Amino acid sequence: MAFSLSVMMMTSGDFTLTGFSSDTAIANAANGTFTMSSGEVFGYGESDNGKVIISKALADFNDLKVGDEITVTNPSDTSTTYTFTISGIYKNSTSSNTSAMGPMGGTSQDADNAIYTSVSTLKSLGLDADTTANDDDNNTTTQLGYTYMLGSADDYETFASDVRKAGLDDTYTVQSADVENHESSLVPLDSLAKF
């Protein structure tokens, strides 16, 4: 089972920093598919900590190339910065949409402003679930979301049931857009079957 951990720097930040645990997880990025324009995708182990891939639009706008270093600032604490090395540049398969969340979405919601890295890199920076959940002094405003790749709707139902039994609090949501889309597509067929 592959999973991806998304850590998004909020509070009017300009970028979204997202960490992935595997090639399977990155292939299912929330912003959609992409192809590599130059360089390569980072590795997932500690030896590749600090490596990122950025969009071609972001690279072109800032005159960046593979091997360059970039520094981003924590929007909640401007004295905290993170430096990364660009290992690759990707091109989104779909066009960018800065207005996906309306005027309140900001530029961080723009798919071209997504910086992708590994879960290991996020952990090394203290931006993983364990650190941000337990560090009262951490000023980082993060939104943690996990994506699990499951083989079927039955696997999803079993997973949802198992995480609740394991103690997942009711304040968390377990959902699947794929399952929800599939179920909504069956509604007309169910109605037709009644006739």
C-alpha positions as CSV (number, residue, x, y, z in Angstrom):
1,M,0.0,0.0,0.0
2,A,1.5,3.3,-1.0
3,F,0.8,6.6,0.7
4,S,1.6,10.2,0.3
5,L,1.9,12.8,3.0
6,S,1.0,16.3,2.1
7,V,2.2,19.2,4.2
8,M,0.9,22.5,3.0
9,M,2.3,25.7,4.3
10,M,-0.7,27.9,4.8
11,T,-1.2,31.4,6.2
12,S,-1.0,33.3,3.0
13,G,2.0,31.4,1.7
14,D,2.9,31.5,-1.9
15,F,3.8,27.8,-2.3
16,T,2.5,24.3,-1.3
17,L,5.2,21.9,-0.1
18,T,4.1,18.3,-0.6
19,G,6.0,15.2,0.4
20,F,5.6,11.7,-1.2
21,S,6.6,8.3,-0.1
22,S,6.9,6.4,-3.4
23,D,6.6,6.7,-7.2
24,T,3.0,5.3,-6.9
25,A,2.0,8.1,-4.5
26,I,3.6,10.8,-6.7
27,A,1.8,9.4,-9.7
28,N,-1.4,10.3,-7.9
29,A,-0.5,13.8,-6.9
30,A,-3.5,16.0,-6.0
31,N,-2.6,18.5,-8.7
32,G,-2.8,15.8,-11.4
33,T,-0.3,14.1,-13.6
34,F,2.9,15.7,-14.9
35,T,5.9,14.8,-17.0
36,M,9.5,15.5,-16.2
37,S,10.9,18.4,-18.4
38,S,14.5,18.0,-17.1
39,G,16.4,16.3,-14.3
40,E,14.8,13.5,-12.3
41,V,12.4,12.9,-9.4
42,F,14.1,12.9,-6.0
43,G,14.7,9.6,-4.1
44,Y,12.7,8.7,-1.0
45,G,15.5,7.8,1.4
46,E,17.5,10.1,3.7
47,S,20.4,10.3,1.3
48,D,18.1,12.4,-1.0
49,N,16.8,14.8,1.8
50,G,16.5,18.3,0.6
51,K,15.9,17.5,-3.1
52,V,12.8,18.9,-4.7
53,I,11.1,19.1,-8.1
54,I,9.4,22.3,-9.2
55,S,7.1,23.2,-12.1
56,K,8.5,24.4,-15.4
57,A,6.4,27.5,-15.1
58,L,8.0,28.3,-11.7
59,A,11.5,27.5,-13.0
60,D,11.0,29.7,-16.1
61,F,9.6,32.6,-14.2
62,N,12.5,32.6,-11.7
63,D,15.2,31.5,-14.2
64,L,15.9,28.3,-12.2
65,K,17.5,25.1,-13.5
66,V,18.3,21.6,-12.2
67,G,21.0,21.9,-9.5
68,D,20.0,25.3,-8.3
69,E,19.2,25.9,-4.7
70,I,16.0,27.6,-3.6
71,T,15.0,29.0,-0.2
72,V,11.4,29.2,1.0
73,T,10.2,31.0,4.1
74,N,7.7,29.6,6.6
75,P,4.8,32.0,6.3
76,S,3.9,31.6,10.0
77,D,7.5,32.4,11.2
78,T,9.5,34.4,8.7
79,S,12.7,33.8,10.6
80,T,12.4,30.1,9.6
81,T,13.6,29.2,6.1
82,Y,14.1,26.0,4.2
83,T,16.8,25.5,1.5
84,F,16.3,22.9,-1.2
85,T,18.2,21.7,-4.2
86,I,16.2,21.3,-7.5
87,S,16.7,17.7,-8.7
88,G,14.1,18.0,-11.5
89,I,11.6,20.2,-13.3
90,Y,8.2,19.0,-14.2
91,K,5.5,20.1,-16.5
92,N,1.8,19.8,-15.4
93,S,-0.4,17.8,-17.8
94,T,-3.3,20.2,-17.1
95,S,-3.3,23.9,-17.2
96,S,-2.7,25.8,-14.0
97,N,-5.7,27.3,-12.2
98,T,-5.0,30.0,-9.7
99,S,-8.6,30.6,-8.9
100,A,-9.5,27.1,-7.9
101,M,-10.4,28.3,-4.4
102,G,-11.4,31.8,-5.4
103,P,-9.7,34.9,-4.2
104,M,-9.1,33.4,-0.7
105,G,-7.1,30.5,-2.2
106,G,-4.1,32.6,-3.0
107,T,-1.1,31.6,-5.1
108,S,-0.3,28.6,-3.0
109,Q,-3.3,26.9,-4.6
110,D,-1.8,27.3,-8.1
111,A,-0.6,23.9,-9.3
112,D,2.5,25.6,-10.7
113,N,3.5,26.7,-7.2
114,A,3.6,23.1,-5.9
115,I,7.0,22.1,-4.7
116,Y,7.3,18.3,-4.5
117,T,9.8,16.4,-2.2
118,S,10.0,13.2,-0.1
119,V,8.3,12.4,3.2
120,S,11.9,11.9,4.4
121,T,12.8,15.5,3.6
122,L,9.7,16.8,5.5
123,K,10.6,14.6,8.5
124,S,14.1,16.0,8.5
125,L,12.7,19.6,8.6
126,G,10.2,18.8,11.4
127,L,7.3,19.1,9.1
128,D,5.9,15.6,9.5
129,A,2.8,14.6,11.5
130,D,4.7,13.4,14.6
131,T,6.7,16.6,15.0
132,T,4.0,19.1,14.1
133,A,1.4,17.4,16.3
134,N,3.7,17.2,19.4
135,D,5.7,20.5,19.2
136,D,4.0,23.3,21.1
137,D,6.8,25.7,20.1
138,N,6.4,25.0,16.4
139,N,4.9,28.0,14.7
140,T,4.4,26.1,11.4
141,T,0.8,26.2,10.2
142,T,0.4,22.9,8.4
143,Q,-2.4,20.9,7.0
144,L,-1.6,17.2,7.0
145,G,-3.4,14.9,4.6
146,Y,-2.7,11.2,3.9
147,T,-3.5,9.5,0.6
148,Y,-3.6,5.7,0.5
149,M,-3.7,3.8,-2.8
150,L,-6.2,0.9,-2.5
151,G,-7.1,-1.7,-5.0
152,S,-10.9,-1.7,-4.8
153,A,-14.0,-0.2,-3.2
154,D,-14.1,-3.2,-0.9
155,D,-10.5,-2.5,0.2
156,Y,-11.5,1.1,0.9
157,E,-14.5,0.1,3.0
158,T,-12.2,-2.3,5.0
159,F,-9.6,0.4,5.4
160,A,-12.1,3.0,6.6
161,S,-13.5,0.5,9.1
162,D,-10.1,-0.6,10.4
163,V,-8.8,3.0,11.0
164,R,-11.9,3.8,13.0
165,K,-11.4,0.6,15.0
166,A,-7.7,1.5,15.5
167,G,-8.8,4.8,17.2
168,L,-9.1,7.4,14.5
169,D,-11.0,10.3,16.1
170,D,-14.4,11.3,14.6
171,T,-13.0,14.8,13.9
172,Y,-11.0,13.2,11.0
173,T,-12.6,12.4,7.6
174,V,-11.9,9.2,5.7
175,Q,-13.0,9.7,2.1
176,S,-12.4,8.6,-1.5
177,A,-13.3,10.8,-4.4
178,D,-13.0,7.7,-6.6
179,V,-15.5,5.7,-4.5
180,E,-17.8,8.7,-4.2
181,N,-17.7,9.3,-8.0
182,H,-18.4,5.6,-8.6
183,E,-21.4,5.6,-6.2
184,S,-22.9,8.8,-7.7
185,S,-22.6,7.3,-11.2
186,L,-24.7,4.3,-10.1
187,V,-27.6,6.5,-8.9
188,P,-29.2,6.8,-12.4
189,L,-28.8,3.0,-12.9
190,D,-30.4,2.3,-9.5
191,S,-33.3,4.7,-10.4
192,L,-33.7,3.0,-13.8
193,A,-33.7,-0.4,-12.1
194,K,-36.8,0.6,-10.0
195,F,-38.8,1.1,-13.2
